[in-house]
Amino acid sequence: MTQSPALPLPPPKERRRLREAASLTRAQLASRVGVTSETVRGWETGRATPRGRKGEKYARLLNSLGPEREVTEPHTSVATSDRGRASAPGRSARSRPPARDRDRPRLAERGRAPAPDRGRTTARVTLADRNRAPDRTKPHRPDDATSALDPEQAFDALYAFCAPALVRQTYLLTGRRELARESVERAFQTAWQRWPEVARDRDPAGWVRAVSYECALSPWHRLRPRYRHPEPPPPDAFDRALMDTLLRLPPSYRRTLLLYDGVGLGLPETAAETEASTRGAVNRLAHAREAVAERLPELADPEVLHWRLVELASTERLRAAKPLVVRQAGERRARLWTRAAIAFTALLIGTTVLTVRTAPTRYEPPVPPGATVQGVPPPVAPGPLSESERDLRSKLRKEQQKGPDRLMPQPR
């Protein structure tokens, strides 16, 4: 009979935060406790409860990490916490044995930052730690850190934290490099215009990611001349086959596969971001994996598929613009649309005033249609001229040119 651990366990989100604050991966923590990384994932998401000796060991380990880390080394920077993570393996998927650790580096962890969707509290703390050194005299508080940033600094920190990974993810979603950069920049411009709402959101990185995905998958891009022709495919043959397989999937299936197997979200988070039920997200994921495995049998293992997605996104040199450039472009776009709205409103007001001034002020009955009048004799046509009338006409014609100005009648 299993029993709950004697030591009190923190909430699931706090367990995850303590592990990430200690720069430990799920695999490292699982090896210390003696369980699998999937078990640790269930403990951190709240789907399972630690019990028995393993639960007691897990509780003692968290208890040893919590106070010591928070007092002496509170939430190190993102770059420092990322150094202890496992690096991606080589290019060959056939020569690499599939790892059984689900806590591998995701697409969002490539480069220098952990995944922005690792935890909502962790994401907000990380944004503050990237711009300010933590206070080592007292435990770190996320509210104190985020309140010390002005809007520009907070936006720049969020952009530097998420933009490089989002460009790579959007490239896998669309297969177009320029569209990926444009979608991410448009999403951050929208975030800057609605910054009070984004800053108060529990997951600002997820907010921006959802907007960038929606912009990238918009069907209106088909009408743009620059996106009517496909871009050059990746140079590697296997990468070309994988990209072609991804683009053949329906957009909803492709997005679900990227979020779960690429970014590393859980099924509830993936279903919420794709606006589907958990059962629907499971079906989409299963069908997407079947389609990929049918064309590329080497990627039947989800672990190998994840690494191939990471490598495919890393082969392209996708660079995001500077945060200052994105903010200024967003402000210019907002000013342009504001001026256009003001001009349209002024034109509408002027047209209304002109219509009011020129419109009739009284009722004017319409002209009735014509009707036949009876009893009116028809007009008589003139008959032929007599001999005297013709002489008179010829005389008038001659006298009109050479005769006097006034003709006097002569008696006969």
C-alpha positions in Angstrom: 0.0 0.0 0.0 1.5 3.3 -1.1 1.5 6.4 1.1 1.9 10.1 0.5 5.3 11.6 1.4 5.7 12.9 4.9 7.1 16.2 3.8 4.6 18.7 2.4 4.8 19.0 -1.4 4.5 22.4 -3.1 1.9 23.0 -5.8 2.6 21.5 -9.3 3.7 24.9 -10.8 6.0 25.5 -7.8 7.6 22.1 -8.4 8.4 23.0 -11.9 9.6 26.5 -10.9 12.0 25.0 -8.3 13.4 22.6 -10.8 14.0 25.2 -13.5 15.4 27.6 -10.9 18.0 24.9 -10.0 18.9 24.5 -13.8 17.8 20.9 -13.7 16.1 19.1 -16.6 13.4 16.5 -16.0 15.8 13.8 -16.9 18.3 14.9 -14.3 15.7 15.2 -11.6 14.2 11.8 -12.6 17.6 10.2 -12.3 18.0 11.5 -8.8 14.6 10.3 -7.7 14.8 7.1 -9.6 11.8 7.5 -11.9 11.3 8.3 -15.5 11.0 11.8 -16.9 7.3 11.1 -17.9 6.6 10.5 -14.2 8.2 13.8 -13.3 6.2 15.5 -16.0 3.0 14.1 -14.6 4.0 15.4 -11.1 4.7 18.9 -12.4 1.5 19.1 -14.4 -0.6 17.8 -11.6 -1.9 14.7 -13.4 -0.2 12.4 -10.9 0.6 12.6 -7.2 4.0 11.5 -5.8 3.5 8.5 -3.4 5.6 6.0 -1.6 9.3 6.1 -1.2 9.8 7.8 -4.5 7.4 10.6 -3.4 9.3 11.0 -0.2 12.6 11.3 -2.0 11.0 13.7 -4.5 9.7 15.9 -1.6 13.1 15.9 0.2 14.8 16.9 -3.1 12.4 19.8 -3.7 12.7 20.8 0.0 16.5 21.0 -0.4 16.2 23.0 -3.6 13.6 25.5 -2.5 14.9 27.6 0.4 18.6 27.3 -0.5 18.2 28.3 -4.1 15.8 31.2 -3.3 18.0 32.8 -0.7 21.4 32.3 -2.1 20.9 32.0 -5.8 17.4 33.3 -6.7 16.4 32.6 -10.3 19.6 32.9 -12.4 19.4 34.4 -15.8 18.0 32.6 -18.8 21.3 32.1 -20.5 22.8 30.5 -17.3 19.9 28.2 -16.8 20.1 27.1 -20.4 23.7 26.0 -20.1 22.9 22.8 -18.2 20.3 21.6 -20.7 21.1 18.8 -23.1 22.2 19.9 -26.5 20.6 18.6 -29.7 22.2 15.5 -31.3 23.7 15.3 -34.8 22.1 15.5 -38.2 21.6 11.7 -38.8 18.3 10.4 -37.4 19.2 6.8 -38.3 22.5 6.7 -36.4 21.1 8.3 -33.2 19.2 6.0 -30.8 15.8 7.5 -29.8 16.0 9.0 -26.4 13.2 8.2 -23.9 13.4 11.5 -22.1 10.5 13.7 -23.0 12.3 16.7 -21.5 14.5 17.3 -24.5 15.3 20.8 -25.8 12.3 22.0 -27.6 12.2 24.4 -30.6 11.7 27.2 -28.2 14.8 26.3 -26.2 17.2 26.3 -29.2 19.8 29.1 -28.8 19.7 30.8 -25.4 16.4 30.7 -23.7 14.1 28.1 -22.2 10.7 27.5 -23.7 8.4 30.6 -23.2 5.5 28.2 -22.3 7.4 26.3 -19.6 5.3 28.0 -17.0 3.4 31.2 -16.8 5.0 32.3 -13.6 8.5 31.3 -14.8 8.1 33.2 -18.0 7.3 36.5 -16.2 10.2 36.0 -13.7 12.6 35.3 -16.6 11.7 38.5 -18.4 12.6 40.4 -15.3 15.9 38.5 -14.7 17.1 39.2 -18.2 17.2 42.9 -17.5 17.9 43.2 -13.8 20.3 41.4 -11.5 18.4 39.6 -8.7 18.6 40.8 -5.1 20.6 38.2 -3.2 19.6 39.4 0.2 16.0 38.2 0.0 13.9 35.7 -2.0 13.1 36.7 -5.5 9.6 37.9 -6.1 8.2 38.0 -9.6 6.0 41.0 -9.0 8.9 43.1 -7.7 11.0 42.2 -10.8 8.3 42.9 -13.4 7.2 46.2 -11.8 10.8 47.6 -12.1 10.6 47.5 -15.9 9.1 50.2 -18.1 7.0 49.2 -21.1 9.8 49.5 -23.6 12.2 47.4 -21.6 9.6 44.7 -20.9 8.6 44.6 -24.6 12.3 44.4 -25.6 12.9 41.6 -23.1 9.9 39.6 -24.3 10.9 40.1 -28.0 14.5 39.0 -27.3 13.1 36.0 -25.3 10.6 34.7 -27.9 11.3 36.2 -31.4 14.2 33.9 -32.6 12.4 30.7 -31.6 9.0 32.0 -33.0 10.6 32.7 -36.4 11.9 29.1 -36.6 8.5 27.7 -35.4 6.6 29.8 -38.0 9.0 28.7 -40.7 8.0 25.0 -40.0 4.4 26.1 -40.0 4.5 27.8 -43.4 7.6 26.8 -45.2 8.3 30.4 -46.1 11.2 32.3 -44.5 10.0 35.9 -45.3 6.4 35.1 -44.2 7.7 33.7 -40.9 9.6 36.8 -40.1 6.7 39.0 -41.2 4.2 37.1 -39.1 6.3 37.3 -36.0 7.0 41.0 -36.4 3.2 41.6 -37.1 2.4 39.7 -33.9 4.8 41.7 -31.8 3.5 45.0 -33.3 0.0 43.9 -32.3 1.3 43.1 -28.9 2.9 46.5 -28.6 -0.3 48.3 -29.6 -2.2 46.3 -26.9 0.7 46.2 -24.4 -1.4 46.8 -21.3 -3.4 43.7 -22.1 -0.4 41.6 -23.0 1.6 42.7 -19.9 -1.2 41.6 -17.6 -1.6 38.3 -19.4 -0.5 35.2 -17.4 1.4 33.9 -20.5 2.6 36.8 -22.7 4.8 34.5 -24.8 1.8 32.2 -25.5 -0.3 35.3 -26.5 2.3 36.4 -29.0 2.8 32.8 -30.3 -0.9 32.4 -30.9 -1.1 35.7 -32.9 1.9 34.9 -35.0 0.5 31.5 -35.9 -2.8 33.0 -36.8 -1.2 35.6 -39.0 1.1 33.0 -40.7 -1.8 30.6 -41.5 -4.1 33.4 -42.8 -5.6 32.3 -46.2 -5.4 35.9 -47.5 -1.6 35.4 -48.2 -2.6 33.4 -51.3 -3.8 36.6 -52.9 -0.4 38.4 -52.5 1.8 38.2 -55.6 5.0 37.6 -53.6 3.6 34.5 -52.0 2.1 32.8 -55.1 5.3 31.0 -55.9 7.0 28.5 -53.5 10.4 29.4 -52.0 13.6 27.4 -52.5 13.4 24.2 -50.4 16.1 23.1 -47.9 19.3 21.8 -49.5 19.2 18.4 -47.7 17.0 15.8 -49.4 15.6 14.4 -46.1 14.8 18.0 -44.9 13.0 18.6 -48.2 10.9 15.5 -47.7 10.0 16.4 -44.2 9.1 20.0 -45.1 6.9 18.7 -48.0 5.2 16.3 -45.6 4.5 19.0 -43.1 3.1 21.3 -45.7 0.8 18.5 -47.0 -0.9 18.3 -43.6 -4.0 20.4 -42.9 -3.1 23.6 -41.1 -4.8 22.5 -37.9 -3.0 19.2 -37.9 0.3 20.9 -38.7 -0.2 23.4 -35.9 -1.1 20.7 -33.3 2.0 18.6 -34.3 4.3 21.6 -34.0 3.0 22.7 -30.6 3.1 19.2 -29.1 6.1 17.5 -30.7 8.0 20.7 -31.6 7.4 23.3 -28.9 6.6 20.7 -26.2 3.2 21.9 -24.9 1.0 19.5 -23.1 -2.3 18.3 -24.6 -4.5 20.7 -22.6 -2.3 23.6 -23.5 -2.2 22.5 -27.2 -6.0 22.1 -27.3 -6.5 25.5 -25.7 -4.2 27.2 -28.2 -5.7 25.5 -31.2 -9.2 26.2 -29.9 -10.1 22.5 -29.8 -11.1 20.0 -27.2 -8.5 17.7 -25.7 -10.0 14.7 -27.5 -9.9 16.7 -30.8 -6.3 17.6 -30.2 -5.4 14.0 -29.6 -7.1 12.9 -32.8 -5.3 15.6 -34.8 -2.0 14.7 -33.3 -2.5 11.0 -34.1 -3.5 11.6 -37.7 -0.6 14.0 -38.2 1.9 11.5 -36.8 0.4 8.7 -39.0 0.7 10.9 -42.1 4.3 11.7 -41.3 5.2 8.1 -40.6 3.5 6.9 -43.8 5.7 9.1 -46.0 8.8 9.0 -43.7 9.0 5.7 -41.8 12.2 6.8 -40.0 10.1 9.4 -38.1 7.6 7.0 -36.6 9.1 7.5 -33.2 7.9 10.9 -31.7 11.3 11.4 -30.2 13.1 11.1 -33.5 10.4 13.3 -35.1 11.1 16.0 -32.5 14.8 16.1 -33.2 14.3 16.2 -36.9 11.9 19.2 -36.4 14.5 20.9 -34.3 17.3 20.3 -36.8 15.2 21.4 -39.8 14.4 24.7 -38.0 18.0 25.2 -37.1 19.5 24.7 -40.6 17.9 27.9 -41.8 19.4 31.2 -40.9 16.3 32.9 -39.8 17.0 36.2 -38.0 14.5 38.5 -36.4 14.6 42.3 -36.6 15.7 44.4 -33.7 13.0 45.2 -31.1 13.4 48.9 -31.6 12.7 48.5 -35.3 9.6 46.4 -34.6 8.3 48.9 -32.1 8.8 51.9 -34.4 7.2 50.0 -37.3 4.2 49.2 -35.1 3.9 52.8 -34.1 4.1 54.0 -37.7 1.5 51.5 -38.7 -0.8 52.7 -35.9 -0.3 56.3 -36.8 -1.0 55.5 -40.5 -4.2 53.7 -39.7 -5.3 56.5 -37.3 -4.7 59.2 -39.9 -6.6 57.1 -42.5 -9.5 56.7 -40.1 -9.6 60.4 -39.3 -9.4 61.2 -43.1 -12.2 58.8 -43.9 -14.3 60.2 -41.1 -13.8 63.8 -42.3 -14.7 62.7 -45.8 -17.8 61.1 -44.6 -18.8 64.2 -42.6 -18.1 66.5 -45.6 -20.2 64.3 -47.9 -23.0 64.4 -45.4 -22.9 68.2 -45.0 -22.9 68.6 -48.8 -25.8 66.3 -49.2 -27.8 68.2 -46.6 -27.1 71.6 -48.2 -27.9 70.5 -51.7 -30.9 68.3 -51.0 -34.4 69.9 -51.7 -36.3 71.3 -48.7 -39.8 71.0 -50.1 -41.8 68.4 -52.0 -41.7 68.6 -55.8 -44.3 66.4 -57.5 -43.0 64.4 -60.4 -44.0 65.3 -64.0 -47.1 63.3 -64.9 -46.9 61.1 -68.0 -48.4 62.4 -71.3 -52.1 61.7 -72.2 -54.1 61.9 -75.5 -56.3 65.0 -75.8 -59.5 64.6 -77.9 -61.2 67.3 -80.1 -58.1 69.2 -81.3 -57.9 69.5 -85.1 -54.6 68.4 -86.6 -52.3 71.1 -87.9 -52.8 71.9 -91.6 -49.7 71.6 -93.8 -48.9 74.6 -96.0 -49.8 74.1 -99.7 -47.8 75.0 -102.8 -47.0 78.7 -103.4 -48.8 80.7 -106.0 -47.2 82.6 -108.8 -47.4 85.9 -106.9 -46.1 84.4 -103.7 -43.1 83.1 -105.6 -42.4 86.5 -107.1 -42.7 88.1 -103.7 -40.2 85.6 -102.2 -37.7 86.2 -104.9 -38.1 90.0 -104.5 -37.6 89.7 -100.8 -34.5 87.7 -101.2 -33.0 90.3 -103.6 -34.0 93.3 -101.6 -32.6 91.8 -98.4 -29.1 92.0 -99.8 -29.1 95.1 -102.0 -32.3 97.0 -101.3 -32.9 99.7 -98.7 -33.1 99.0 -95.0 -36.9 99.6 -95.0 -39.3 98.4 -97.6 -42.3 100.6 -98.3 -45.4 98.9 -99.8 -46.4 100.3 -103.2 -50.0 100.6 -104.3 -51.0 98.5 -107.2 
